[in-house]
């Protein structure tokens, strides 16, 4: 079994995400939020960044694909 994951982390990726999501054989759209905000020149967590993430999620759902997002865990050692 092969799992195919494509990472969306640029403005061009977001602009084409609906077409990307329709590609046969792609299983998961992975959002790279840090690179996405940097490549877009948008503030991470800002309106444009959040709209891009929502567009990726909607494209995945419409195509019957899964979506995932890269995240980090910061642990505080009190």
N, C-alpha and C positions, 0 to 999 in steps of 0.2 A: 504494500500500500504506500502510495506517495501522497504527501500533503504539500500543496503548493500555496505559499504565502507571498503576497506582493506587498511591499512597503510603500505607502503614500506619504511622501515627505517633501513635496515641492508644490509650488503654485501650478505648474504644468500638470502634475499628477492629479491635483484637485480638479482642474479644469477638464480633465479627461476621465475622471473617476467612474462616471456612468458607463462609458465604453469599456474601461478596464474591467469593471465588475462583471460585464457580460461575457468575458472571454471564457470559453469552455476550459475546464481544467484548473482554473483558479478556485481555491477553496476559501481563502481568508484574505481580507484587506487589513493590513497592519498599519496603524497610524503611528508615525514617528513625530510626536508633538514638538519636541525640542528643535529638530531639524526643520520641521514644517514652519514653525514661527520664524526661524532664522532665514530660511529660503524665501518666505513671503515678505520679510521685512515687517512683520506684524508682532505686536506685543503678545507674548504667551499668555493665554487666558483672556485676551481682549476680544472685542466683538468680531473682528475679521477672522481671527484664529478659531474662535468657537464656531463661527459659521462654516468654516472649512471642515472642521471635525464633524459637524452635524451633516454636512453634505456627503461626506464619506460614509457615515453611518447609514444615511438614507439610501445611498447607492448600493451598499452591501445588502440591506434589507430588501430592496426592490429586486435585486438579482438572486435572492435566496442564498446569499453567501454569509459567512460569519465575518465579524469585525473584531479587531483586537487593538489595543493601544499599549505602546511601550510606556512603562512607568517605573519610577524608582521608589525605594523605600528608605527614608531617612530615620534612623534610630537615634534617639537621644539617650545618652548614658549619664543619667543624673548623678 
